[in-house]
Amino acid sequence: SVDDIRSLTDQVRIPPQVGKYKVYIIDEVHMLSSSAFNAFLKTLEEPPKHCIFILATTEKHKIIPTILSRCQIFDFKRITVKDAKDYLKYIAKEQNIEAEDDALHIIAQKADGAMRDALSIFDRVVSFSGNKLTRQAVTENLNVLDYEIYFESTDLILDNKIPELLLQLNTILSKGFDSHHYITGLASHFRDLLVCKTPETVELLEVGEDTQIKYLDQSKRTTVPFLLKGIELANECDLNFKSSKNHRLLVELCIMQLASINFDGEKKNNDRFIIPPSYFKSIGINPVKVEKPVIKEKEKTAALAEPMQQTNQVGEITSAVETVVKPPEIKINKSSKSVSGLSLKSIKQKKEHQLKQLEVVINEEELPKDDVTQEQFIEAWNAYIERLHLKGEKILASILEMETPVLEGINIKITYPNETLKLELEREQYNLMGFLRKELNNFDLKLDIGVSEEVSKKYAFTPREKYDKLKEKNPNLELLKKTFGLDL
């Protein structure tokens, strides 16, 4: 806390009575609060010559950079499982405790490289089980699944015994174990079996000697593709565990998929089934030789037959020689150039090419120009508004209903109070005029949209204008203002 850091800074000022330096060791320094870090930072900026601070932590990234920049950092390696187990074995021997090798190995694994945690776990297990430390006692006390569970699960998976697997999972859950812990442990078990497949990688197996023999024996029953697929399925279940709403069903589905990888010792083929040639040989079907068809040539035409009369007088020839038929030539329109590629030039050429092919010349003089009355025009205008209502474009329909247009010859005039409404109608102008020209059969119609300042002004009143307008209606309003000293 901040008070502890302040007390520490007060002690730092006093030089050592014996010796040359004062050494302060702060364990788990990442647990300090931000205010405590800031209070400690002032001491680290200008530390006394007689003081040495040792900051110990397992999570260096949680320390603020200003503290790290003032420290000399030493990164220590984790204690290996083998070294931790050997030291625990030494302590057990000194304390006259009979401990199994696998039991000490489980404690060392559970410590995760921290010798202090290994010793505290060892003390807890010894106080629980007495002077005889067995693997079963350790697993029960630490609430971890035994290796035998995973060996049994793997045997059931290899034998495709799904019902027995589900019953085993139910037993594990009834003992209070987490299904997530079970499936991650099964993935680690498959990894250890995969390590045992190669003699060079057996040293990566962090288990006791007795358990290592069991791993080597079971790995002989498995194949590398099976183990890789099993690790993939278990890892997928692990990733989906947090987002799943039914954890048990997810794990049950995973172990059923694991038990379905192998069938009768052979890997299932998920590819399309293709009948091998050996199948036909086994049932006595001989292959059929396909001969080239015999082509009969008819008599040549008279023009081609005259120069060949001296060498060949036969009218019809039977030939077994393969003939090459020349495909008919395809005439290509040279004026139609193909355009390909992704360059800007090619895209432009392609558009021009398409426009030339689709270009249709329309004579505007030949388009219909029927006479239109104001009533006919208003009827067509309202029909377009109704069409917008049916399409769900309520805002655009209300804009068209806001003002009544006037037809003057071929010009349709409509006035709006502001530019915003004008722009909205201009966006719809193409569709609107296309509809009106088609309905009224007059393609000379034009739309003229205007903005009236007078119309817009009547909607915009300033506070002064409102006051003057009210004063015209009631002159006593000015007297009220002067009497009470009111301000506008």
C-alpha positions in Angstrom: 0.0 0.0 0.0 1.0 3.7 -0.1 1.6 3.8 3.7 4.0 0.8 3.4 6.0 2.5 0.7 6.1 5.8 2.7 7.4 3.8 5.7 10.0 2.2 3.4 11.2 5.6 2.1 11.6 6.8 5.7 13.8 3.8 6.6 15.9 4.3 3.5 17.2 7.6 4.8 18.9 5.8 7.8 22.3 4.3 6.8 23.1 0.7 7.8 24.6 0.2 11.3 26.3 -3.0 10.3 27.6 -3.7 6.8 27.9 -1.6 3.7 24.4 -1.9 2.1 20.8 -2.1 3.1 18.9 -4.6 0.8 15.2 -4.4 0.5 13.4 -7.4 -1.3 9.9 -6.7 -2.5 8.1 -9.9 -3.6 5.2 -9.8 -6.1 5.9 -6.2 -6.8 3.3 -6.2 -9.6 0.6 -6.3 -6.9 1.4 -2.7 -5.9 -1.3 -0.1 -6.7 -0.7 2.8 -9.0 -0.4 5.3 -6.2 2.1 3.1 -4.4 4.1 2.8 -7.6 4.2 6.6 -8.0 5.3 7.0 -4.3 8.0 4.4 -4.8 9.2 6.1 -8.1 10.5 9.1 -6.3 12.8 7.0 -4.2 14.0 5.0 -7.2 14.9 8.2 -9.1 17.5 9.2 -6.5 18.2 6.2 -4.4 20.8 6.5 -1.6 24.2 4.9 -2.2 23.7 2.4 0.7 20.4 1.0 -0.5 19.7 -1.8 -3.0 16.2 -2.7 -4.0 15.3 -6.2 -5.3 11.9 -6.3 -7.0 10.7 -9.9 -7.6 7.7 -10.6 -9.9 6.4 -13.3 -12.2 4.4 -10.8 -14.3 6.9 -8.2 -15.5 4.4 -6.7 -18.0 2.2 -5.4 -15.1 4.9 -3.1 -13.8 4.8 0.5 -15.1 7.5 1.4 -17.7 8.9 4.2 -15.5 9.8 1.7 -12.8 11.3 -0.8 -15.3 13.4 1.8 -17.0 15.2 2.4 -13.7 16.0 -1.2 -12.9 18.5 -3.8 -14.1 16.4 -6.7 -15.2 17.3 -10.3 -14.7 15.0 -12.9 -16.3 15.2 -16.3 -14.5 14.1 -19.5 -16.1 11.4 -21.6 -14.5 12.5 -24.6 -12.5 12.1 -27.8 -14.5 9.7 -30.5 -13.4 12.7 -32.9 -13.0 14.7 -30.5 -10.8 11.6 -29.8 -8.6 10.8 -33.5 -8.3 14.4 -34.3 -7.3 14.4 -31.6 -4.6 11.1 -32.8 -3.3 12.5 -36.3 -3.2 15.5 -35.0 -1.2 13.1 -33.3 1.3 11.0 -36.4 1.6 14.1 -38.5 2.4 15.2 -36.0 5.0 11.8 -36.0 6.7 11.5 -39.8 6.6 8.5 -39.6 4.3 7.8 -42.5 1.9 6.8 -40.9 -1.4 6.0 -42.4 -4.8 7.9 -41.1 -7.8 4.6 -40.3 -9.7 3.2 -38.5 -6.7 6.2 -36.1 -6.5 6.0 -35.6 -10.2 2.4 -34.5 -10.0 3.3 -32.0 -7.3 6.2 -30.6 -9.4 3.9 -30.3 -12.4 1.2 -28.5 -10.4 3.8 -26.0 -9.1 4.4 -24.8 -12.7 8.1 -24.0 -12.2 7.8 -22.3 -8.8 9.7 -24.1 -6.1 7.9 -22.2 -3.3 4.5 -23.4 -4.6 5.9 -27.0 -4.9 7.0 -26.9 -1.2 3.6 -25.5 0.0 1.8 -28.2 -2.0 4.1 -30.8 -0.6 3.4 -29.7 3.0 -0.3 -29.6 2.4 -0.4 -33.2 0.9 1.8 -34.6 3.7 -0.4 -33.1 6.4 -3.4 -34.8 4.6 -1.9 -38.2 3.9 0.7 -38.7 6.6 4.2 -40.1 6.1 3.2 -42.2 3.0 2.7 -40.1 -0.1 0.9 -42.0 -2.9 -0.3 -40.8 -6.3 -3.9 -41.4 -5.4 -3.6 -39.3 -2.3 -2.0 -36.4 -4.3 -4.7 -36.4 -7.0 -7.5 -36.4 -4.4 -5.9 -33.6 -2.4 -5.1 -31.4 -5.4 -8.3 -32.2 -7.2 -6.6 -33.3 -10.4 -7.4 -36.1 -12.8 -5.1 -39.1 -12.6 -3.1 -40.4 -15.6 -5.1 -43.6 -15.4 -8.3 -41.7 -16.4 -6.7 -40.6 -19.6 -5.2 -44.0 -20.4 -8.6 -45.6 -19.9 -10.3 -42.9 -22.1 -7.8 -43.4 -24.9 -8.4 -47.2 -24.8 -12.1 -46.7 -25.1 -11.7 -44.2 -27.9 -9.4 -46.6 -29.8 -12.1 -49.4 -29.3 -14.9 -47.1 -30.5 -16.8 -47.6 -27.2 -18.9 -44.5 -27.1 -21.4 -45.6 -24.4 -18.6 -46.4 -22.0 -16.9 -43.1 -22.7 -20.1 -41.2 -21.8 -20.5 -43.2 -18.6 -16.8 -42.4 -17.7 -17.4 -38.7 -18.3 -20.5 -38.8 -16.1 -18.4 -40.5 -13.3 -15.8 -37.8 -13.6 -18.3 -35.0 -13.4 -20.1 -36.6 -10.4 -16.8 -36.4 -8.5 -16.7 -32.6 -8.9 -14.2 -32.4 -11.7 -14.6 -29.7 -14.5 -15.3 -31.0 -18.0 -13.1 -28.3 -19.4 -10.2 -29.6 -17.3 -10.9 -33.1 -18.6 -10.9 -32.2 -22.3 -7.7 -30.1 -22.0 -6.0 -32.9 -20.1 -7.1 -35.4 -22.9 -5.5 -33.1 -25.5 -2.2 -33.0 -23.4 -2.4 -36.8 -23.2 -2.6 -37.1 -27.0 0.3 -34.8 -27.2 2.4 -37.0 -24.9 1.5 -40.0 -26.9 2.6 -38.2 -30.1 5.9 -37.4 -28.4 6.4 -41.1 -27.6 6.1 -42.0 -31.3 9.7 -40.8 -32.0 12.6 -42.0 -29.8 14.3 -38.6 -30.1 11.4 -36.7 -28.5 10.7 -39.1 -25.6 12.7 -36.8 -23.4 10.0 -34.1 -23.8 7.7 -36.3 -21.8 7.5 -34.8 -18.4 6.2 -37.8 -16.4 7.7 -40.4 -14.0 9.5 -43.5 -15.1 6.6 -45.9 -14.4 4.1 -43.7 -16.2 6.6 -43.2 -19.1 6.5 -47.0 -19.8 2.7 -46.9 -19.9 2.8 -44.0 -22.4 5.2 -45.9 -24.7 3.0 -49.0 -24.6 -0.2 -47.1 -25.5 1.5 -45.1 -28.2 2.2 -48.3 -30.1 -1.6 -48.8 -30.5 -2.1 -45.3 -32.0 -1.1 -43.7 -35.3 0.2 -40.2 -36.0 -2.9 -39.2 -38.1 -5.2 -40.3 -35.3 -3.3 -38.3 -32.6 -3.2 -35.2 -34.8 -6.9 -35.4 -35.5 -7.6 -36.0 -31.8 -5.6 -33.0 -30.7 -7.4 -30.9 -33.3 -10.8 -31.9 -32.1 -9.9 -31.5 -28.4 -8.4 -28.0 -29.1 -11.5 -27.0 -31.0 -13.7 -28.0 -28.1 -11.4 -26.0 -25.8 -11.8 -22.9 -27.9 -15.6 -23.2 -28.1 -16.0 -24.0 -24.4 -16.3 -20.4 -23.2 -18.9 -19.4 -25.8 -21.0 -22.7 -25.4 -24.1 -22.6 -23.2 -24.2 -26.4 -22.7 -20.6 -27.4 -21.7 -21.5 -31.1 -21.0 -23.0 -31.5 -24.5 -20.0 -29.9 -26.1 -17.6 -32.3 -24.4 -19.8 -35.3 -25.0 -19.9 -34.4 -28.7 -16.1 -34.1 -28.8 -15.4 -37.5 -27.2 -18.0 -39.1 -29.6 -16.1 -37.5 -32.5 -12.9 -38.8 -31.1 -14.3 -42.3 -30.9 -15.4 -42.1 -34.5 -12.0 -41.2 -36.0 -11.0 -44.9 -36.4 -13.2 -47.7 -37.5 -11.9 -51.3 -37.3 -8.3 -49.9 -37.1 -8.6 -48.1 -40.4 -9.0 -44.4 -40.9 -12.2 -43.3 -42.4 -12.0 -41.8 -45.8 -14.0 -38.6 -46.0 -13.3 -38.2 -49.7 -15.6 -39.3 -52.5 -15.6 -43.1 -52.9 -13.9 -44.3 -56.1 -14.0 -48.0 -57.1 -10.4 -49.2 -57.5 -9.4 -51.3 -60.6 -8.6 -54.2 -58.3 -12.3 -54.6 -57.6 -13.0 -55.5 -61.2 -10.2 -58.0 -61.4 -11.5 -59.8 -58.3 -14.9 -60.4 -59.8 -13.5 -61.5 -63.1 -14.4 -58.6 -65.4 -11.9 -58.2 -68.2 -11.2 -54.7 -69.5 -12.7 -53.8 -72.9 -10.5 -52.5 -75.6 -12.0 -49.5 -77.3 -11.2 -49.5 -81.1 -11.2 -46.4 -83.2 -14.4 -46.1 -85.3 -14.2 -47.0 -89.0 -15.1 -44.0 -91.1 -16.7 -44.5 -94.6 -15.9 -41.9 -97.1 -18.5 -41.2 -99.8 -17.7 -40.5 -103.4 -16.0 -37.2 -103.9 -17.8 -34.6 -105.9 -17.3 -34.5 -109.6 -15.0 -31.5 -109.4 -12.6 -33.2 -107.0 -12.9 -36.7 -108.5 -11.6 -35.9 -112.0 -7.9 -35.5 -111.1 -8.1 -38.6 -108.9 -9.6 -41.0 -111.5 -6.2 -42.3 -112.6 -5.2 -43.4 -109.2 -8.4 -44.3 -107.5 -11.5 -45.7 -109.3 -13.2 -47.0 -106.1 -16.5 -45.2 -105.4 -16.6 -46.1 -101.7 -13.6 -46.6 -99.5 -13.5 -48.3 -96.1 -10.8 -46.8 -93.9 -9.6 -47.7 -90.4 -7.1 -44.9 -90.3 -7.8 -42.1 -87.9 -9.0 -39.0 -89.8 -8.4 -35.5 -88.6 -11.4 -33.4 -89.1 -10.6 -29.7 -89.5 -13.0 -27.6 -87.5 -14.9 -25.0 -89.4 -13.5 -21.6 -89.5 -15.2 -19.1 -87.3 -15.5 -15.7 -88.8 -14.6 -13.0 -86.4 -15.9 -9.5 -86.8 -12.8 -7.4 -86.9 -14.6 -4.3 -86.0 -15.6 -5.8 -82.7 -12.3 -5.7 -80.8 -12.1 -7.7 -77.5 -11.1 -5.7 -74.5 -9.6 -7.4 -71.5 -7.4 -6.6 -68.6 -7.8 -4.5 -65.5 -6.1 -1.3 -66.5 -8.0 2.0 -66.6 -7.5 2.3 -70.3 -8.9 -1.1 -71.0 -11.9 -0.4 -68.8 -12.6 2.8 -70.6 -12.3 1.1 -74.0 -14.6 -1.7 -72.8 -17.3 0.8 -71.8 -16.9 2.7 -75.1 -17.1 -0.6 -77.0 -20.4 -1.5 -75.1 -21.9 1.9 -75.7 -21.2 1.6 -79.5 -22.9 -1.7 -79.6 -25.9 -0.6 -77.6 -26.2 2.8 -79.1 -29.6 3.5 -80.5 -30.4 6.7 -82.3 -33.6 8.2 -81.2 -35.3 11.0 -83.2 -36.8 13.4 -80.8 -39.1 14.8 -83.5 -40.9 11.5 -83.8 -41.7 11.2 -80.0 -45.4 11.8 -79.1 -46.4 15.3 -77.9 -50.1 15.1 -77.0 -51.8 18.1 -75.5 -52.1 18.0 -71.7 -54.6 19.8 -69.5 -54.0 20.9 -65.9 -56.5 18.3 -64.7 -54.8 15.5 -66.5 -51.4 16.7 -65.2 -52.6 16.9 -61.6 -54.1 13.4 -61.9 -50.8 11.9 -63.2 -48.9 13.9 -60.4 -51.1 12.4 -57.7 -50.7 8.9 -59.3 -46.9 9.2 -58.9 -47.4 10.3 -55.3 -49.6 7.2 -54.6 -46.9 5.1 -56.2 -44.3 6.5 -53.8 -46.6 5.7 -50.8 -46.9 2.1 -52.0 -43.1 1.8 -52.3 -42.7 3.1 -48.7 -41.0 6.4 -49.7 -43.1 8.5 -47.4 -40.7 11.5 -47.1 -40.4 12.0 -50.9 -44.2 11.6 -51.2 -44.8 14.3 -48.6 -42.4 16.7 -50.4 -44.4 16.3 -53.6 -47.6 16.9 -51.7 -46.3 20.0 -50.0 -46.7 22.3 -53.0 -49.1 22.2 -56.0 -47.3 22.3 -59.4 -48.6 24.4 -62.3 -48.5 23.3 -65.9 -47.7 26.2 -68.3 -47.5 24.8 -71.8 -44.7 22.1 -71.6 -43.2 23.6 -68.4 -44.1 22.2 -65.0 -43.4 24.9 -62.4 -43.2 24.2 -58.7 -41.8 26.4 -55.9 -40.4 25.3 -52.6 -39.5 27.4 -49.5 -35.8 26.3 -49.3 -33.0 24.7 -51.2 -33.1 21.4 -49.2 -36.5 20.5 -50.6 -35.4 21.5 -54.1 -32.4 19.2 -53.9 -34.6 16.3 -52.8 -36.9 16.8 -55.8 -34.0 17.1 -58.2 -32.7 13.7 -57.1 -36.1 12.2 -58.0 -36.5 14.3 -61.2 -35.4 11.6 -63.6 -37.9 9.0 -62.4 -40.7 11.6 -62.0 -40.4 13.0 -65.5 -40.1 9.6 -67.0 -43.4 8.6 -65.3 -45.2 11.8 -66.3 -44.1 11.8 -69.9 -45.2 8.2 -70.3 -48.5 8.7 -68.6 -49.4 11.9 -70.4 -47.8 10.8 -73.7 -45.9 14.0 -74.1 -42.1 13.8 -74.1 -41.5 17.6 -74.3 -42.5 18.2 -70.7 -39.9 19.9 -68.6 -39.6 20.5 -64.8 -38.8 23.9 -63.4 -38.0 23.9 -59.7 -37.8 27.2 -57.9 -37.1 28.6 -54.5 -39.2 31.5 -53.2 -37.6 33.8 -50.6 -41.0 35.1 -49.6 -42.3 31.6 -48.9 -39.2 30.8 -46.9 -39.3 34.0 -45.0 -42.8 33.4 -43.7 -41.5 30.3 -41.9 -38.5 32.1 -40.3 -39.4 34.5 -37.5 -36.8 36.1 -35.2 -37.7 36.8 -31.5 -38.0 40.5 -32.4 -40.3 39.8 -35.3 -42.5 37.7 -33.1 -42.6 40.4 -30.5 -43.5 43.1 -33.0 -46.2 40.9 -34.5 -47.8 40.3 -31.0 -47.5 44.1 -30.3 -49.5 44.9 -33.4 -52.3 42.7 -32.1 -52.1 43.9 -28.5 -50.4 47.4 -27.9 -50.6 46.8 -24.1 -47.7 44.4 -24.5 -45.3 47.3 -24.7 -46.8 48.7 -21.4 -46.3 45.4 -19.7 -42.7 45.3 -20.8 -41.9 48.8 -19.5 -43.8 48.3 -16.2 -41.9 45.2 -15.1 -38.6 46.0 -16.8 -38.7 43.0 -19.0 -36.1 42.2 -21.6 -36.5 40.6 -24.9 
